């Protein structure tokens, strides 16, 4: 899988608005490959990504149901809630390590770097995470679970200056390639599912498999 990362002429306001400029002119990527059994509930999950010299910008939109968010502490187990995730190696070489940014529908985040799955894991401190601007369309807590159809969005800005503190980084620029995958999960909702953008050839749900990352191509 390969995804074009659009260079943005102007830094967008981070407000979780999928329809604003520049997002309205960027083609979304579908997160539609499931892991494990085909889920009873298969949400329509999409992502758009852009960049400038200072940061990478990401916005997710999910047409969902059975939506829940109860984790409110930074670095909590947000994957148990209705959650979208961005795993990426900021270079073409996944052996340099990768970041995982996991955000539930209420805007709570887990943000780590690891040299390899489960090895040399660095939990990014809250002081660094505070430099990442994010927004979300649903309340911080969604409990009880929403069982009717609902569409939700989350958006964030990842400063390059934060990322380069933790690993060798190829700065975003035309012609640069990174490796990445996007995910949608909901481990402890009434209708769990594990969806990926780039297909993962593994029999059970497992997102920490950088060998299956696709390519981000900076334009």
C-alpha positions as CSV (number, residue, x, y, z in Angstrom):
1,X,0.0,0.0,0.0
2,X,1.2,3.5,-0.8
3,X,-0.3,6.8,0.3
4,X,0.4,10.3,-1.0
5,X,1.1,12.9,1.7
6,X,0.1,16.3,0.5
7,X,2.2,19.3,1.2
8,X,0.0,22.0,2.8
9,X,0.4,25.6,1.9
10,X,-1.0,26.7,5.2
11,X,-1.2,25.0,8.6
12,X,-4.8,24.0,9.2
13,X,-6.7,24.9,12.3
14,X,-6.9,21.7,14.4
15,X,-10.6,21.4,15.1
16,X,-11.6,17.9,13.8
17,X,-13.5,19.4,10.8
18,X,-13.2,16.8,8.0
19,X,-14.8,19.2,5.5
20,X,-12.5,22.2,5.9
21,X,-9.6,23.3,3.7
22,X,-7.2,21.7,3.0
23,X,-8.8,18.3,3.9
24,X,-11.8,18.7,1.5
25,X,-9.5,18.6,-1.5
26,X,-7.5,15.5,-0.3
27,X,-8.5,12.0,-1.2
28,X,-9.0,9.8,1.9
29,X,-7.4,6.4,2.5
30,X,-9.8,3.6,3.6
31,X,-8.9,1.5,6.6
32,X,-10.9,-1.6,5.6
33,X,-8.8,-4.8,5.9
34,X,-9.9,-6.8,8.9
35,X,-7.8,-9.1,11.1
36,X,-9.1,-12.3,12.6
37,X,-12.7,-13.2,11.8
38,X,-14.8,-10.8,9.7
39,X,-16.5,-8.6,12.4
40,X,-20.3,-8.3,12.7
41,X,-19.8,-4.5,12.7
42,X,-17.5,-3.1,10.0
43,X,-17.2,0.7,10.4
44,X,-16.3,2.9,7.5
45,X,-12.9,4.3,8.7
46,X,-11.0,6.8,6.6
47,X,-7.8,8.9,7.1
48,X,-6.2,11.9,5.4
49,X,-2.6,13.1,6.0
50,X,-0.6,16.2,5.1
51,X,2.6,17.9,6.0
52,X,4.6,21.1,6.1
53,X,8.2,21.7,7.1
54,X,7.3,21.8,10.8
55,X,4.8,19.0,11.3
56,X,2.7,16.1,10.0
57,X,-1.1,16.5,10.1
58,X,-3.6,13.6,10.4
59,X,-7.4,13.5,10.5
60,X,-9.6,10.4,10.8
61,X,-13.3,10.0,10.1
62,X,-15.3,7.0,11.2
63,X,-18.9,6.1,10.3
64,X,-19.5,3.9,13.3
65,X,-21.8,2.3,15.7
66,X,-21.4,0.7,19.2
67,X,-19.0,3.5,20.1
68,X,-17.4,3.8,23.6
69,X,-14.7,5.8,25.3
70,X,-13.9,5.4,29.0
71,X,-10.1,5.8,29.1
72,X,-9.3,9.4,30.0
73,X,-5.7,9.2,31.3
74,X,-2.8,9.9,28.9
75,X,-1.0,6.6,28.0
76,X,-4.0,4.6,29.1
77,X,-5.3,1.6,27.2
78,X,-7.3,3.6,24.6
79,X,-7.3,0.5,22.2
80,X,-10.0,-0.9,24.4
81,X,-12.3,1.9,23.4
82,X,-13.4,3.0,19.9
83,X,-10.0,4.0,18.7
84,X,-7.9,5.0,15.6
85,X,-4.2,4.5,15.4
86,X,-1.2,5.7,13.4
87,X,2.0,3.6,13.5
88,X,4.9,5.0,11.5
89,X,8.6,4.9,11.0
90,X,9.9,8.4,10.1
91,X,12.3,6.9,7.4
92,X,12.1,4.2,4.8
93,X,13.9,1.8,7.2
94,X,11.6,0.2,9.8
95,X,14.6,-1.2,11.7
96,X,15.2,2.3,13.0
97,X,12.1,1.9,15.1
98,X,8.5,3.3,15.0
99,X,6.1,5.5,16.8
100,X,2.5,4.5,17.7
101,X,-0.1,7.2,18.2
102,X,-3.3,5.7,19.5
103,X,-6.4,8.0,20.1
104,X,-9.8,7.0,21.2
105,X,-12.9,8.8,20.0
106,X,-12.9,11.1,23.0
107,X,-9.4,12.4,22.3
108,X,-7.4,10.4,24.9
109,X,-4.0,9.3,23.6
110,X,-1.3,6.7,24.0
111,X,2.0,7.8,22.4
112,X,5.1,5.6,22.3
113,X,8.3,4.9,20.4
114,X,9.9,1.5,20.2
115,X,13.0,0.2,18.4
116,X,11.2,-3.0,17.6
117,X,7.9,-4.5,18.8
118,X,8.0,-4.6,22.6
119,X,11.7,-3.7,22.7
120,X,13.3,-0.5,24.0
121,X,9.8,1.0,24.4
122,X,9.9,4.8,25.2
123,X,6.7,6.2,26.6
124,X,6.7,9.7,25.3
125,X,6.3,12.0,28.4
126,X,3.3,14.2,28.9
127,X,5.6,17.3,28.6
128,X,6.4,16.3,25.0
129,X,2.9,15.2,24.2
130,X,1.6,18.6,25.3
131,X,3.2,20.1,22.1
132,X,0.9,18.0,20.0
133,X,-2.4,19.8,19.2
134,X,-5.4,17.5,18.8
135,X,-9.2,17.8,18.5
136,X,-12.1,15.4,18.6
137,X,-15.8,15.6,17.7
138,X,-17.2,13.5,20.5
139,X,-17.1,14.1,24.3
140,X,-14.1,12.9,26.3
141,X,-16.2,10.2,27.9
142,X,-18.7,8.2,25.8
143,X,-20.5,5.9,28.3
144,X,-22.9,4.2,28.0
145,X,-22.0,3.0,24.6
146,X,-23.6,4.7,21.6
147,X,-25.5,1.8,19.9
148,X,-27.0,3.9,17.0
149,X,-25.1,5.0,13.9
150,X,-22.7,7.9,14.7
151,X,-19.9,9.6,12.7
152,X,-16.9,10.9,14.6
153,X,-13.6,12.5,13.8
154,X,-10.2,13.1,15.5
155,X,-7.4,15.3,14.2
156,X,-3.9,16.1,15.4
157,X,-0.6,17.8,14.5
158,X,2.7,16.0,15.1
159,X,5.7,18.4,15.3
160,X,8.8,17.2,13.7
161,X,10.9,18.7,16.5
162,X,9.2,16.2,19.0
163,X,9.7,13.2,16.8
164,X,13.4,13.7,16.1
165,X,14.2,13.6,19.8
166,X,13.5,9.8,19.8
167,X,15.0,8.4,16.6
168,X,16.8,9.2,13.3
169,X,14.3,11.0,11.2
170,X,14.2,11.8,7.5
171,X,12.4,15.2,7.5
172,X,9.2,15.5,5.4
173,X,10.0,16.9,2.0
174,X,9.1,16.2,-1.6
175,X,10.4,12.7,-2.6
176,X,10.8,11.5,1.0
177,X,9.3,8.1,1.9
178,X,8.3,6.9,5.4
179,X,6.7,3.6,6.4
180,X,3.4,3.4,8.2
181,X,0.0,1.8,8.9
182,X,-3.3,3.1,10.0
183,X,-5.7,1.1,12.2
184,X,-9.2,1.1,13.7
185,X,-10.0,-1.0,16.7
186,X,-12.6,-1.3,19.5
187,X,-11.3,-4.1,21.7
188,X,-13.8,-3.9,24.6
189,X,-16.9,-2.5,22.9
190,X,-19.9,-4.7,22.4
191,X,-18.8,-5.3,18.7
192,X,-15.0,-5.5,18.7
193,X,-13.0,-5.3,15.4
194,X,-9.4,-4.8,14.2
195,X,-9.0,-3.0,10.9
196,X,-5.9,-2.0,8.9
197,X,-5.0,0.2,6.0
198,X,-2.1,-1.8,4.7
199,X,-3.0,-5.5,4.9
200,X,-1.4,-7.5,7.7
201,X,-0.6,-11.2,7.0
202,X,-1.1,-12.5,10.5
203,X,-3.8,-14.9,11.7
204,X,-4.8,-13.0,14.8
205,X,-5.2,-9.3,15.6
206,X,-1.8,-7.7,16.0
207,X,-0.8,-4.2,15.0
208,X,2.8,-4.2,16.1
209,X,4.1,-5.8,12.9
210,X,6.2,-3.1,11.1
211,X,7.1,-5.5,8.3
212,X,3.6,-5.0,7.0
213,X,3.7,-1.2,7.0
214,X,2.8,0.5,3.8
215,X,4.6,3.6,2.3
216,X,3.9,7.3,2.9
217,X,5.2,9.3,-0.1
218,X,5.7,13.0,0.6
219,X,4.7,15.1,-2.4
